[in-house]
């Protein structure tokens, strides 16, 4: 009899089978095999919030197969993903298969390599009930919030709305930022810059203040002109030159949050896409002449820890590739923030010797880009610092102080391989060699000029900055950020404007109700505190039932008060106004929802009955020219999809574009006629899909 190893992913099972050999049979359960029911809350509040789990209907065949295999196996190992969710799945599998939870049958693979699999199989343990309880507590919390508050929103706003414990806080961040932007009053200010020349080398100095070092604010043109006239009558004299050395340390290797942020900034990937690709790289990719190999370690982690084995291998690689001077004199260790679980290493390549270029031909375009990002970030994190020679100069003119600063690289260090991207890049000015007493000339007649500016409002959150805010405030877990953001988009709570999130009128209405009547649910500190309590349950310091009871008592009281305060009231969500002008009456048209989706309508109805189809951006890109795809409608209301660059590109299709990318060419996959298929010329990829009947009920609430 063979030994049975159950993982979550069938593709990962294929890779692990290669390492374990014929003595084992490795299968994938494709995630959860049982869960809370969809048709009811499934929580017995009166009996210690006991969850009412059910076998999933769509896993009937898989459960039967697993039972048959288990009954004919010498031993069953539970090897689901190495996180709280994976621990819970193992616990559910043990119940479904009738396994003994006292047995040491739980193994974890932090990387899908021969050494990683061997290490996991050599250290079996019991299913960690504390971790299971932490996951159960999270599920129960989310159910209570969703099933208690969502129906309230249905009654007071409109049917189909949902409230999620973490989702509501993410939405509040976006709404609060939008309100800040609206309330912002721009203030005028002016700057004065001088373009100076020394030995034919030009540089810029900026007015800082008076000669005694006091900073000056220039509120209007009159003050700017007065200063400018005085400066133009004087001469620029160097009064101080300060040279120094600056050390720039590399960024730490990725954890889940920073990987999503950097992939968003640098590659333009949303969290869902990034995590999907990372999952593929972790589970195993078919590499030419090597077979299936897991290329990165587990991608759901908040840790910055690096194994000593990986550290030593990388040190040797850096010395061979770049030279010994690119290894720091002392090993670099990164300090994790407070509250880090540190269950797994940081995200790194499983072998530093598998360079991105060496496997490029075996990867899709998106797999290669993300692997290259992970590989370079990790290797750079262990390289020497970048050394910069800095210079700052004080220049006086007729009682005013100008400053200029710059740097040049003395030793590139880790920047020879990788530099972290930022929302605002550092400004650098090359400054010629200057000495105290030097008198500088201006560059031409416009060498000194004043310029008007206005203070700018805070910018909207994009995916990178939103997830960074959630992470810094301890809201949710990085692995949940992608579905959280996806949910608030799909629920029409937010819309995207130039890749940034703006709340819809509906999103604002829901947030306003939540802030007024359920302030704790959308309070950042309270939600972060709940995350800390879930972590304490996970390490055995708190009892989950008492934690849930305390939360529920407060929720029930708040809900009762809200229903009393809003008795007989219903919130009217204002129509979303657009910049499209009704050609019949001149009003600004608004967005309406109809049987066939959204459309533009004149707000002057019934006097003016003008309507128009609403074109909208959709997921994916044009397979011909890579432009954005848009959704349009025929005169009869039938949807189709076309290239946003029409008429220069005339691509169109009735098939719906998806967020999935072709595994062969990396282009957008389209869904139609029961299959996912690629429409790129000469590709030909297609895959059958199962259509599911969609039903919307009050029970379909959003849970993180």
C-alpha positions in Angstrom: 0.0 0.0 0.0 1.3 3.5 -0.9 1.2 6.6 1.3 -1.3 9.3 0.4 -0.3 13.0 0.4 -3.1 15.5 -0.1 -2.2 19.1 -1.2 -4.5 21.9 -2.4 -3.3 22.3 -5.9 -3.3 19.5 -8.5 -0.5 21.3 -10.4 1.6 21.4 -7.2 0.8 17.8 -6.6 2.4 16.9 -9.9 5.7 18.6 -8.9 5.7 17.0 -5.4 5.0 13.6 -6.9 8.2 13.9 -8.9 10.2 14.4 -5.7 8.5 11.7 -3.5 8.5 8.9 -6.1 6.3 5.8 -6.4 6.1 5.1 -2.7 3.6 8.0 -2.4 0.5 9.0 -4.2 0.1 12.8 -4.3 -3.3 14.4 -5.1 -4.8 17.8 -4.9 -8.1 18.6 -3.2 -8.5 21.9 -5.0 -9.0 24.0 -1.9 -11.8 23.7 0.7 -13.9 20.5 0.7 -16.4 21.8 3.2 -17.5 25.2 4.3 -20.3 27.2 5.8 -23.6 27.0 3.9 -24.4 29.6 1.2 -28.1 29.6 1.9 -27.9 30.6 5.6 -25.5 32.2 8.1 -24.4 28.8 9.3 -23.5 30.0 12.8 -25.3 28.7 15.9 -25.1 31.8 18.0 -26.9 30.2 21.0 -24.4 27.4 21.2 -21.1 29.1 21.4 -21.2 30.3 17.8 -20.6 26.8 16.5 -20.1 26.8 12.8 -22.4 24.5 10.7 -20.0 23.1 8.1 -21.3 21.3 5.0 -19.5 19.3 2.4 -19.3 21.4 -0.7 -21.7 20.1 -3.4 -19.1 20.8 -6.2 -16.5 18.7 -4.3 -18.7 15.6 -4.2 -16.6 13.6 -6.7 -13.3 14.8 -5.2 -14.4 13.8 -1.7 -15.4 10.4 -2.9 -12.0 10.0 -4.6 -10.1 11.1 -1.5 -12.1 8.7 0.7 -11.3 5.8 -1.7 -7.6 6.6 -1.8 -7.4 7.1 2.0 -9.1 3.8 2.7 -6.5 2.0 0.5 -3.5 3.9 1.8 -1.0 2.9 4.5 -1.0 6.5 5.8 -2.4 9.9 4.9 -0.4 13.1 5.0 -2.1 16.5 5.0 0.1 18.9 3.0 -2.1 21.8 2.3 -0.7 25.3 2.1 1.5 26.5 5.0 -0.8 29.2 6.4 -3.9 29.5 8.6 -6.2 28.8 5.7 -4.2 25.7 4.7 -4.3 24.6 8.4 -8.1 24.9 8.4 -8.3 22.9 5.1 -6.3 20.1 6.6 -8.5 20.1 9.6 -11.6 19.9 7.4 -10.0 17.1 5.4 -9.3 15.2 8.6 -13.0 15.4 9.5 -14.2 14.4 6.1 -11.8 11.4 5.8 -12.2 10.3 9.5 -8.5 10.9 10.3 -7.2 11.0 13.8 -6.3 14.6 14.8 -4.0 13.2 17.4 -1.7 11.7 14.7 1.3 13.6 13.4 0.0 13.7 9.8 0.4 17.4 9.0 3.3 18.4 6.8 4.2 21.8 5.3 6.2 22.7 2.2 7.6 26.2 2.4 9.1 25.7 -1.1 8.3 23.2 -3.8 11.8 21.9 -4.3 13.4 18.5 -3.5 15.0 19.9 -0.3 11.8 21.7 0.7 9.6 18.7 0.2 12.1 16.4 1.9 12.3 18.7 4.9 8.5 18.9 5.1 8.0 15.1 5.0 10.8 14.7 7.6 9.0 16.9 10.2 5.3 15.8 10.4 3.2 17.3 13.3 -0.3 17.4 14.5 -2.8 19.8 12.9 -2.4 23.0 14.9 -5.8 23.5 16.5 -4.9 27.1 17.6 -4.3 28.1 14.0 -7.6 26.4 13.0 -9.5 28.3 15.7 -8.0 31.5 14.5 -9.2 30.8 11.0 -12.6 29.7 12.3 -12.8 32.9 14.4 -12.1 35.0 11.2 -14.8 33.2 9.2 -17.4 33.5 12.0 -16.6 37.3 12.5 -17.0 37.9 8.8 -20.3 35.9 8.6 -21.7 37.8 11.6 -20.8 41.2 10.0 -22.0 40.2 6.6 -25.3 38.5 7.6 -26.3 41.0 10.2 -25.4 44.3 8.5 -26.0 43.4 4.8 -29.8 42.9 5.2 -29.9 46.3 7.0 -28.3 47.9 4.0 -30.8 46.2 1.7 -33.6 47.7 3.6 -32.2 51.2 4.0 -30.4 51.7 0.7 -31.0 49.0 -2.0 -31.0 45.2 -2.5 -27.8 43.4 -3.2 -25.5 45.5 -1.1 -23.0 43.9 1.3 -20.9 44.9 4.3 -17.6 43.2 5.0 -15.5 43.5 8.1 -12.3 44.5 6.3 -13.9 45.5 3.0 -15.8 48.3 4.8 -12.6 49.8 6.3 -10.9 49.7 2.9 -13.9 51.5 1.3 -13.8 54.0 4.1 -10.2 54.9 3.4 -11.1 55.6 -0.2 -14.2 57.6 0.7 -12.4 59.7 3.4 -9.6 60.5 0.9 -12.2 61.7 -1.7 -13.8 63.9 0.9 -10.4 65.4 1.8 -9.8 66.1 -1.9 -13.2 67.8 -2.2 -12.7 69.9 0.9 -9.2 70.9 -0.1 -8.8 74.6 -0.8 -5.7 75.3 -3.0 -3.3 78.0 -1.8 -1.2 80.1 -4.1 2.6 80.1 -3.6 5.6 81.1 -5.7 9.1 79.8 -6.2 12.2 81.4 -7.5 14.9 79.4 -9.2 18.3 80.4 -10.5 20.1 78.6 -13.4 23.7 79.1 -12.6 26.9 78.4 -14.5 30.4 77.4 -13.4 33.1 76.3 -15.9 30.4 75.9 -18.5 28.6 73.5 -16.2 25.0 74.4 -15.4 23.0 73.7 -12.3 19.9 75.0 -10.5 19.7 76.7 -7.1 16.4 77.3 -5.4 15.5 80.3 -3.2 15.4 79.1 0.4 15.1 82.2 2.5 17.0 85.2 3.9 20.7 85.4 4.3 20.4 84.5 8.0 18.9 81.2 7.2 15.2 82.0 7.9 12.9 80.3 5.4 10.7 82.5 3.2 7.2 81.8 2.0 6.2 83.6 -1.2 2.4 84.0 -1.2 1.8 86.0 -4.4 3.2 87.6 -7.5 3.8 90.9 -5.9 6.2 89.5 -3.3 7.8 87.3 -5.9 8.5 90.3 -8.2 9.9 92.3 -5.3 12.4 89.6 -4.4 13.2 88.9 -8.1 14.1 92.6 -8.7 16.5 92.6 -5.8 18.1 89.3 -6.8 18.5 90.5 -10.4 20.4 93.6 -9.1 22.8 91.5 -7.0 25.3 88.7 -7.7 25.4 85.1 -6.7 28.2 84.2 -4.3 29.0 80.8 -2.8 29.0 81.1 1.0 29.2 77.4 2.0 30.0 74.1 0.5 29.4 70.9 2.4 30.6 67.6 1.0 29.6 64.3 2.5 29.0 60.6 1.9 25.6 59.0 2.0 25.0 55.3 2.3 21.8 53.8 0.7 20.8 50.4 1.9 18.8 48.1 -0.3 15.1 47.3 0.3 14.4 44.0 2.1 13.2 41.0 0.1 9.5 40.9 -0.7 6.7 39.9 1.6 3.2 39.5 0.3 2.3 43.2 0.7 5.4 44.7 -0.8 5.4 42.3 -3.7 1.9 43.4 -4.6 2.8 47.1 -4.2 5.9 46.8 -6.4 4.2 44.7 -9.0 1.5 47.3 -9.2 3.9 50.2 -9.5 6.4 48.6 -11.8 4.4 46.1 -13.9 0.9 47.5 -13.6 -0.5 44.3 -12.2 -3.4 44.4 -9.7 -3.2 42.2 -6.6 -5.3 39.4 -8.0 -3.1 39.0 -11.0 0.1 39.2 -9.0 -1.0 36.5 -6.5 -2.2 34.3 -9.3 1.2 34.4 -11.1 3.1 34.0 -7.8 1.0 30.9 -7.0 2.1 29.4 -10.3 5.7 30.1 -9.6 5.4 28.6 -6.2 3.6 25.5 -7.2 5.9 24.6 -10.1 6.6 25.5 -13.7 7.7 23.2 -16.4 11.3 24.1 -17.1 13.0 22.9 -20.2 15.3 19.9 -19.5 14.6 20.1 -15.8 10.9 19.3 -15.4 8.5 20.9 -13.0 10.2 23.2 -10.5 8.9 25.5 -7.8 10.7 28.8 -8.5 9.8 30.8 -5.4 9.1 30.2 -1.8 5.6 30.5 -0.3 4.1 33.8 -1.4 1.7 34.4 1.5 4.1 35.7 4.2 4.6 38.8 6.3 8.2 37.8 7.2 11.5 39.3 6.2 13.5 36.3 7.4 16.0 34.5 5.1 17.3 31.0 5.7 21.0 30.8 6.4 21.3 28.2 3.6 19.8 30.7 1.0 21.9 33.5 2.5 25.2 31.5 2.0 24.2 30.4 -1.6 23.4 34.0 -2.5 26.7 35.3 -1.0 28.6 32.9 -3.2 26.5 33.9 -6.3 27.1 37.6 -5.7 30.8 37.1 -5.4 31.0 35.1 -8.6 28.7 37.4 -10.6 29.7 40.9 -9.4 32.8 40.5 -7.3 33.6 40.3 -3.6 33.2 44.0 -3.1 29.5 43.6 -3.7 29.1 41.5 -0.6 28.7 43.5 2.6 31.3 43.2 5.3 28.6 41.9 7.7 25.5 39.9 6.8 22.4 42.0 6.5 19.3 41.1 8.6 16.0 42.8 8.2 13.8 43.7 11.2 10.1 42.7 10.8 7.5 45.1 12.0 5.6 44.5 15.2 2.9 41.8 15.0 4.6 39.8 12.2 3.7 36.1 12.4 7.0 35.1 10.8 5.7 31.6 10.0 7.6 31.5 6.7 10.6 33.1 5.1 10.4 36.2 2.9 9.5 35.6 -0.7 12.7 34.5 -2.5 13.8 32.3 -5.4 14.1 28.7 -4.3 17.5 28.7 -5.9 19.5 31.8 -6.6 21.3 30.0 -9.4 18.0 29.8 -11.4 18.4 33.2 -12.9 15.4 34.8 -14.7 17.2 34.7 -18.1 18.0 31.0 -17.7 14.3 30.1 -17.5 12.8 32.9 -19.6 12.0 30.6 -22.6 10.0 28.3 -20.2 7.9 31.0 -18.7 5.0 33.1 -19.9 5.7 36.8 -20.3 4.0 37.7 -17.0 5.6 34.8 -15.1 9.0 36.0 -16.3 8.4 39.6 -15.3 7.3 38.7 -11.8 10.0 36.1 -11.2 12.6 38.6 -12.4 11.2 41.1 -9.9 11.3 38.6 -7.0 14.8 37.3 -8.0 16.4 40.8 -8.4 14.8 42.2 -5.2 16.1 39.2 -3.2 19.6 39.2 -4.5 19.9 43.0 -4.2 18.7 42.8 -0.6 21.9 40.9 0.3 24.3 43.1 -1.7 26.5 45.9 -0.5 25.1 49.3 0.0 25.3 52.1 -2.6 27.7 54.8 -1.6 27.1 58.4 -2.9 29.2 61.5 -2.6 26.9 64.3 -1.7 27.3 68.1 -1.9 25.1 70.9 -0.6 25.8 74.5 -1.5 24.6 77.8 0.0 24.6 80.8 -2.3 23.8 84.3 -1.3 22.5 87.2 -3.3 21.5 90.6 -2.0 20.3 89.3 1.4 18.7 86.1 0.1 19.8 82.5 0.4 19.7 80.0 -2.4 20.4 76.3 -1.9 21.4 73.5 -4.2 22.3 69.9 -3.6 23.2 66.8 -5.6 25.2 63.6 -5.5 27.3 61.3 -7.6 27.6 57.6 -7.2 30.9 56.5 -5.6 30.1 52.8 -5.5 26.9 51.4 -7.1 26.5 48.4 -4.8 23.1 46.8 -5.0 21.9 49.4 -7.6 24.0 47.5 -10.1 21.1 45.0 -10.1 18.0 46.6 -8.7 16.5 49.8 -7.4 13.1 50.1 -5.7 10.5 52.1 -7.5 8.7 54.9 -5.6 5.6 57.0 -6.3 7.9 60.0 -6.2 11.4 59.6 -7.6 14.3 61.3 -5.9 15.4 64.5 -7.7 19.1 64.8 -8.4 21.1 67.7 -9.7 24.7 67.4 -10.9 26.7 70.2 -9.3 30.1 71.4 -10.6 33.1 71.8 -8.2 32.5 75.0 -6.2 34.5 76.9 -3.6 33.5 79.5 -1.0 33.8 82.9 -2.6 33.0 81.8 -6.1 30.9 84.4 -8.0 28.5 82.6 -10.3 26.8 83.8 -13.5 23.3 83.1 -14.5 22.4 81.1 -17.6 21.1 83.7 -20.1 18.4 86.4 -19.7 16.0 84.0 -18.1 18.6 82.6 -15.7 16.5 83.7 -12.7 12.7 83.2 -12.9 9.7 83.1 -10.6 6.9 80.6 -11.0 3.4 80.4 -9.7 2.2 77.2 -8.0 -0.9 76.0 -6.1 -0.9 73.5 -3.2 -2.2 70.2 -4.4 -4.8 68.0 -2.7 -3.9 64.5 -1.5 -3.9 62.0 -4.3 -6.4 59.2 -4.6 -5.3 55.7 -3.6 -4.2 53.4 -6.3 -3.7 49.6 -5.7 -0.2 50.0 -4.4 -0.9 52.9 -2.0 -4.2 51.4 -0.8 -2.6 48.1 0.1 0.3 49.9 1.7 -2.2 51.9 3.9 -4.0 48.7 4.9 -0.7 47.0 5.7 0.7 49.9 7.7 -2.5 50.1 9.7 -2.7 46.4 10.4 -6.0 46.0 8.5 -6.7 42.4 7.3 -3.9 40.3 6.0 -1.8 40.9 2.8 -3.1 37.7 1.2 -6.7 39.1 1.4 -6.0 42.5 -0.1 -6.6 41.4 -3.7 -10.1 39.9 -3.1 -11.0 42.9 -0.8 -10.2 45.4 -3.5 -11.8 43.2 -6.2 -15.0 43.0 -4.1 -15.5 46.8 -3.7 -14.9 47.2 -7.4 -17.4 44.5 -8.3 -20.0 45.8 -5.9 -19.9 49.2 -7.7 -18.6 50.9 -4.5 -15.6 52.4 -6.3 -14.6 53.2 -9.8 -11.2 53.6 -11.4 -10.0 56.9 -12.6 -6.5 56.9 -14.2 -5.7 53.7 -12.2 -6.8 55.3 -8.9 -9.9 54.5 -6.9 -12.7 57.0 -6.5 -15.9 56.1 -4.6 -19.2 56.0 -6.4 -22.3 57.7 -5.0 -23.3 54.2 -3.8 -20.0 53.6 -2.1 -20.2 57.0 -0.3 -23.8 56.3 0.8 -22.9 52.9 2.3 -19.8 54.3 4.0 -21.8 57.2 5.5 -24.4 54.8 7.0 -21.6 52.5 8.3 -19.8 55.5 9.9 -22.9 56.8 11.5 -24.5 53.6 12.8 -21.7 51.0 12.9 -18.7 53.2 13.8 -16.6 50.3 15.3 -16.9 48.2 12.2 -15.3 50.9 10.0 -12.9 52.1 12.7 -9.3 51.5 11.7 -7.9 51.0 15.2 -10.8 48.7 16.2 -10.3 46.5 13.1 -6.6 46.4 13.6 -7.2 45.4 17.2 -9.4 42.5 16.0 -6.5 41.3 13.8 -4.2 41.3 16.8 -6.8 39.3 18.7 -7.0 36.8 15.9 -3.2 36.4 16.0 -3.4 35.8 19.8 -6.0 33.1 19.1 -3.5 31.6 16.6 -0.7 31.3 19.2 -3.0 30.0 21.9 -3.2 33.1 24.0 -6.9 33.8 23.6 -10.0 31.6 23.4 -11.9 32.2 20.2 -15.4 31.7 21.5 -15.1 34.4 24.2 -13.5 36.8 21.6 -16.4 36.3 19.2 -19.0 36.6 22.0 -17.6 40.0 23.1 -17.6 41.2 19.5 -21.1 39.9 18.8 -22.7 41.4 22.0 -21.5 44.9 20.8 -22.7 44.2 17.2 -26.2 43.1 18.3 -26.6 46.2 20.5 -25.4 48.5 17.7 -27.7 46.9 15.1 -30.7 47.2 17.4 -30.0 51.0 17.9 -29.4 51.5 14.2 -32.8 49.9 13.2 -34.5 52.1 15.8 -32.8 55.3 14.6 -33.5 54.6 10.9 -37.0 53.3 11.4 -39.1 54.3 8.3 -36.1 55.9 6.6 -34.5 55.0 3.3 -31.4 56.5 1.8 -31.7 57.8 -1.8 -28.4 57.3 -3.7 -27.9 60.3 -6.0 -27.4 59.4 -9.7 -23.8 59.6 -10.9 -23.4 62.7 -13.0 -21.2 62.6 -16.0 -19.6 65.3 -18.3 -21.7 64.0 -21.3 -24.1 66.8 -22.3 -27.6 65.8 -23.5 -27.8 67.2 -27.0 -31.6 67.6 -26.7 -31.8 69.8 -23.6 -28.2 70.7 -22.5 -28.2 68.9 -19.1 -25.4 66.8 -17.9 -26.4 63.1 -18.4 -26.4 60.6 -15.5 -25.6 56.9 -15.2 -28.6 54.7 -14.7 -28.9 50.9 -14.2 -31.3 49.0 -16.5 -32.1 45.4 -17.6 -29.0 45.3 -19.8 -26.6 47.1 -17.5 -25.6 50.7 -17.1 -26.6 53.4 -19.6 -26.6 57.2 -19.9 -29.9 59.0 -19.3 -31.0 62.6 -19.2 -31.9 63.8 -15.6 -34.7 65.8 -17.2 -37.0 62.7 -17.5 -39.9 62.7 -18.3 -39.6 66.0 -20.1 -36.5 64.8 -21.9 -36.3 61.0 -22.5 -32.9 61.0 -24.2 -30.7 57.9 -23.4 -27.3 56.7 -24.7 -25.2 53.5 -24.4 -22.4 53.8 -21.9 -19.0 52.7 -23.0 -16.8 51.4 -20.2 -13.4 50.0 -19.7 -13.1 46.3 -19.1 -10.4 43.9 -18.0 -7.8 42.9 -20.5 -6.2 44.4 -23.5 -6.6 44.3 -27.2 -4.9 41.2 -28.7 -4.0 43.2 -31.8 -2.4 46.4 -30.4 -2.5 46.0 -26.6 -4.7 49.1 -26.1 -7.4 49.2 -23.4 -10.6 47.3 -24.3 -14.0 49.0 -23.8 -17.5 47.7 -23.6 -20.1 49.0 -26.1 -23.6 48.2 -27.0 -25.5 47.8 -30.2 -28.7 49.8 -30.9 -30.7 46.9 -29.6 -28.6 46.8 -26.3 -26.4 43.8 -27.1 -23.0 44.1 -25.5 -19.8 43.7 -27.5 -16.1 44.6 -26.8 -13.9 46.7 -28.9 -10.4 48.3 -28.9 -10.2 51.6 -27.2 -8.0 52.9 -30.0 -10.9 52.6 -32.6 -10.8 53.6 -35.5 -7.1 53.1 -35.8 -7.6 49.5 -34.5 -10.9 47.9 -35.5 -10.7 44.8 -33.3 -14.1 43.8 -31.8 -15.7 40.6 -30.4 -18.9 39.4 -28.8 -16.8 37.2 -26.4 -16.1 38.6 -22.9 -12.5 39.5 -22.0 -11.3 38.1 -18.7 -8.6 39.0 -16.2 -6.8 35.7 -17.1 -3.8 35.7 -19.4 -2.9 33.1 -22.0 -0.3 30.7 -20.6 1.3 30.5 -24.1 1.6 34.1 -25.1 0.6 36.1 -22.1 -2.2 38.0 -23.9 -5.8 38.4 -22.7 -8.1 35.3 -22.7 -11.7 35.7 -23.8 -14.7 33.7 -22.7 -17.3 32.5 -25.1 -19.0 29.3 -26.3 -18.1 27.3 -23.2 -14.4 27.9 -23.5 -11.5 30.3 -22.6 -9.6 31.1 -25.7 -6.8 33.4 -26.9 -7.6 35.6 -29.9 -4.0 36.5 -30.6 -3.1 35.6 -34.2 -1.2 32.3 -34.5 -1.6 31.4 -30.8 -4.6 29.0 -30.8 -4.8 28.4 -27.0 -8.2 27.3 -25.7 -9.6 25.7 -22.6 -13.1 24.4 -21.7 -14.8 26.1 -18.8 -17.8 25.1 -16.7 -20.7 27.6 -16.7 -22.3 28.1 -13.3 -25.8 29.4 -12.8 -25.7 32.7 -11.0 -28.3 33.5 -8.3 -28.3 36.5 -6.1 -29.8 36.3 -2.6 -29.4 38.1 0.7 -27.1 35.3 1.9 -24.5 36.2 -0.7 -22.6 38.6 1.4 -19.1 39.7 1.1 -16.7 38.2 3.6 -13.3 39.8 3.2 
